[in-house]
Amino acid sequence: MNLKVLEEMIFKHSSTLMKKHGEEIFRKNLVSNLKGKRIENMYHVYGDVKDLNLTHRVHIKLDIQGNTLEGASCNCEEYREISRYKKIFMCKHINAVSYKFLDSLYKKKHGENSYVQGYEKDALELDVKIEYKKWEKDDNYILEFRAGSKNKVLIKDLKAFVRKFNDEKKMIAKKDIPLFLYLKEKVDGPKSLENGSRNIIIKENELKAFLKILGKRKILFRYNGIEYKADILSKDLPLTFTLKGNERNLILTTHKNLPIALDENKEVYFFLDNIYVPSNHQCEKYKMFHERFMKNNTILYKKTEKNYKLLLEILNSISDNIMISENIRNLELGPSESDEPRLYDSSSINLELYERNGSLVLSYSIDDLEEDELKEVLRSYKAASKAYKIGAKGFLDFEDEEVKSFFNLLDILNSDKNIIEIDKNKESYLNVILENTSMNINKGLDVLENIKDRFSNLDKKERKLDKSFKGKLRNYQKEGFKWFKNLSELEFGGILADEMGLGKTIQTIAFLSSEKNKKALIVAPTSLIYNWDNEFKKFSPDLKIGIFHSNEVLIDDLKECDIILTTYGLVRNHIESLKKIEFDYCIIDEAQNIKNSLGKNTSAVKEIKSKVRFALTGTPIENNLLELWSIFDFIMPGYLFPRKYFEEKFIGKEDMETLRLLVKPFILRRTKSEVVKELPDKIEKKMLISMTSEQKKIYKKYVSDIKKKIKENKGNRIEVFSYLTRLRQVCLDPSILFEEYTGGSGKFNAALELIEEKSKEGGKILLFSQFTSVLKKIEPMLKERNIEYLYLDGSTSSKERINLVDDFNKKDNIKVFLISLKAGGTGLNLTSANLVIHFDPWWNPAVEAQATDRAHRIGQKNIVEVIKLIARGTIEEQILKLQEAKKQLVNEVITDDFRDIHNLDKLTIEEIIEVINRE
């Protein structure tokens, strides 16, 4: 039998948790006396498992002809308890014997190679990823490890990994033995790692010692959200300094991008995409310069011969690259060097700024260079030359930080002329480059001041919410509203990239409410269209909203609306009609939908005519920088250049600092940790979901059939209630009732979008449903997306519940917990979750609130977002209204704490019939 088929046949009966525990036992080599015996078409596997000083006997029966697991048994207490009501229950001991059995078959076929993937018998090499994290006042580093001889896999349980290889160190590559011993120390030390831990967290003062253990190697280093392939170099920083002077002072400058100190003692630096551990001498002498350069990019010293000599002595001891400008040499403080070739630095560049026909113009010249030679200079810079030879007079120094910065500006402005017209959207970048420059601005300082004033005045400008807006904004949301207003006034686009749950929708509505007599198009995923409609009605009821939601709706009928809501699919199918309308604003929600710059949705959305465009997304970059380029190509076409040029400039050369300066004014992103003081500890919202077209057809037919049946069985409460339950199941997914149904589910689409977005942010999700059939359908969808999850329903034993909760709270890789609403209502403490999804509403809000409280408890550190998915225009909306009515009744008559009322879910027959008849 094929080994893969055999593996699937055995493990399909096992829960994820039991399978993991079984693998851990197998790795610890606690399975013994493995035997196999064939009797006719049945193969019997026997094995002993040692666990907590007890030996458990396991028996597995495999039907070879039918390719099925016929049965499995174990003498452990857990098996005896659960097997009473579950036909085939695979405890951890049965799983461990299964692993041992498969491993023995694998070794017979492949020699000594182990069945368990990822830890090959060849010499294992270890790879390291270090991620910088700032938590409150502390700087920490998260360590992650991969192992393998060829293809390295993530070590998901460091403790199990160390124990597996502790007695077999010869299997670890020689260069990685010190690192393995470090892991062993962490596992066996006084602060031992938890089982299932994949990360080690170290303080900044531990970083240098850890890097010395790693030695010279390449690692992945993640800093401020960007991942670098960095070399660890135990050598001095390649520092460059420029010393200039004026009448009174010596002026010291250095790299535009300073080395980043990674520890408090300034003994480890991140610089030029590598990590440096410099000598003690360089660290000690450079520290005083670094601290001053962090505050100001120039350091001034009184111009005396004593200061000059002392400064040079110190600089020469820590750097081999010191540029001394001509005007310092001419002071003759030292030996005359007038015969030496001149080194032309940024003080050799002469600039003029002026306005012409409403546009800003930059012109420049360089000392001793003719105008027709400037093109050749720019070509030399683009070819990565270190300097350009200016006849016999000297060299223009491309390694001077300000010279480099200026030529980078020319590159960004994409011009080889010496007179350049500046696009308005590049003015902020120009301002940053020329601020505090030592280049000679012979004309136009007032123009530069005007640019600064224009941006600073916008920030100072008071922005008032429109009186028609009914919402209440938090302070950071008011900043978002102001950001919208500022950019739109300049006719620039932008990306609102706030983390999920911080209210991108309400900030957008507040902005559009303030833009009177303006027409806007909002493009969103199908699952969110009616949520937008509902939010507009709630917060800005004066605006006229039109929904272009199907092929039957004519776009001409919506021309009088202030806001048109539509979907990416309809934009793609009806772009010719939409192109005829000139919008003031086009706003796309979940903008990651256009991350593929070559996709049909992307091409269609970019054809919409709009004066200003905005994008909303919690994840502007998911995989690579081209996704960011694609979104910018929508909001401000051409701003980040043609795609090919962008790839060469920012992906090929990885010029992250320039890219950061370019996009910074146009991206606003806040995370929950940044605005935590403004947030309530629990954020609740309802999300109206549109059913798929096939789903709607079945729902309408089912409503019609049920109404007929109710007339026939009006007095039978149980019969009527069963109709109601089936109707609710159609709202979730008709395939729950009809196996042959393949028309999709609006709710599944919405839930998966929420799960994917939150898990990419590093969040954890609880998903509750009353129907285990729903949870079972979500399982394969999560597997397909490689999202790790746990499952709990009423059949889960109390012991296994404790194990599941412990795993969910402690293991970072487990992102989702699927829980049946009634099973999850009591006895669970799941405070690591920060998103709760109620897949289906229940009559009694107390049941939902109790489930939500599994994540939201006293002492909870995470802010919990609670989202209820409601199928629009269905019985679920009626249930929601009934919930609110009952809750209000209790609040008004009895108590504010509606959870104490036990009869909220006891509906009368009249109430049930009334709910259905409203449909």
Sequence and secondary structure as in RCSB ss.txt:
>XXXX:A:sequence
MNLKVLEEMIFKHSSTLMKKHGEEIFRKNLVSNLKGKRIENMYHVYGDVKDLNLTHRVHIKLDIQGNTLEGASCN
CEEYREISRYKKIFMCKHINAVSYKFLDSLYKKKHGENSYVQGYEKDALELDVKIEYKKWEKDDNYILEFRAGSK
NKVLIKDLKAFVRKFNDEKKMIAKKDIPLFLYLKEKVDGPKSLENGSRNIIIKENELKAFLKILGKRKILFRYNG
IEYKADILSKDLPLTFTLKGNERNLILTTHKNLPIALDENKEVYFFLDNIYVPSNHQCEKYKMFHERFMKNNTIL
YKKTEKNYKLLLEILNSISDNIMISENIRNLELGPSESDEPRLYDSSSINLELYERNGSLVLSYSIDDLEEDELK
EVLRSYKAASKAYKIGAKGFLDFEDEEVKSFFNLLDILNSDKNIIEIDKNKESYLNVILENTSMNINKGLDVLEN
IKDRFSNLDKKERKLDKSFKGKLRNYQKEGFKWFKNLSELEFGGILADEMGLGKTIQTIAFLSSEKNKKALIVAP
TSLIYNWDNEFKKFSPDLKIGIFHSNEVLIDDLKECDIILTTYGLVRNHIESLKKIEFDYCIIDEAQNIKNSLGK
NTSAVKEIKSKVRFALTGTPIENNLLELWSIFDFIMPGYLFPRKYFEEKFIGKEDMETLRLLVKPFILRRTKSEV
VKELPDKIEKKMLISMTSEQKKIYKKYVSDIKKKIKENKGNRIEVFSYLTRLRQVCLDPSILFEEYTGGSGKFNA
ALELIEEKSKEGGKILLFSQFTSVLKKIEPMLKERNIEYLYLDGSTSSKERINLVDDFNKKDNIKVFLISLKAGG
TGLNLTSANLVIHFDPWWNPAVEAQATDRAHRIGQKNIVEVIKLIARGTIEEQILKLQEAKKQLVNEVITDDFRD
IHNLDKLTIEEIIEVINRE
>XXXX:A:secstr
  HHHHHHHHHTTS HHHHHHHHHHHHTT EEEEEEEEETTEEEEEEEEEETTEEEEEEEEEETTTTEEEEEEE 
SHHHHHHTTT SS   HHHHHHHHHHHHHHHHHHHTT  SSTT  SS BEEEEEEEEEEETTEEEEEEEEEEESS
S EE S HHHHHHHHTT GGGB GGGHHHHHHHHHHHHSSS   TT  EEEEEGGGHHHHHHHH S EEEEEETT
EEEEEEEE S    EEEEEE SSEEEEEE SS  EE STTS  EEETTEEE   HHHHHHHHHHHHHHHH SEEE
EE  HHHHHHHHHHHHHH SEEEE HHHHTT SSS  TTS EEE GGGEEEEEEEETTEEEEEEEETT  GGGHH
HHHHHHHTT SEEEETTTEEEETTSHHHHHHHHHHHHHT  SSEEEE GGGHHHHHHHHTT  SEEEE HHHHHH
HHHHHHHHHHS     TT      HHHHHHHHHHHHHHHTT  EEE   TTS HHHHHHHHHHHSTT  EEEEE 
GGGHHHHHHHHHHH TTS EEEE STTS GGGGTT SEEEEEHHHHHHTHHHHTTS EEEEEESSGGGG STTSH
HHHHHTTS EEEEEEE S S SS HHHHHHHHHHHSTTTT  HHHHIIIIIIS  HHHHHHHHGGGEE   TTTS
GGGS SEEEEEEEE   HHHHHHHHHHHHHHHHHHHHTTT HHHHHHHHHHHHHHHH GGGT TT  S  HHHHH
HHHHHHHHHHTT  EEEEES HHHHHHHHHHHHHTT EEEEE TTS HHHHHHHHHHHHH TTEEEEEEETTGGG
SS   TT  EEEESS  S HHHHHHHHTTTS TT  S EEEEEEEETTSHHHHHHHHHHHHHHHHHHHT S GGG
 S TT   HHHHHHHHHT 
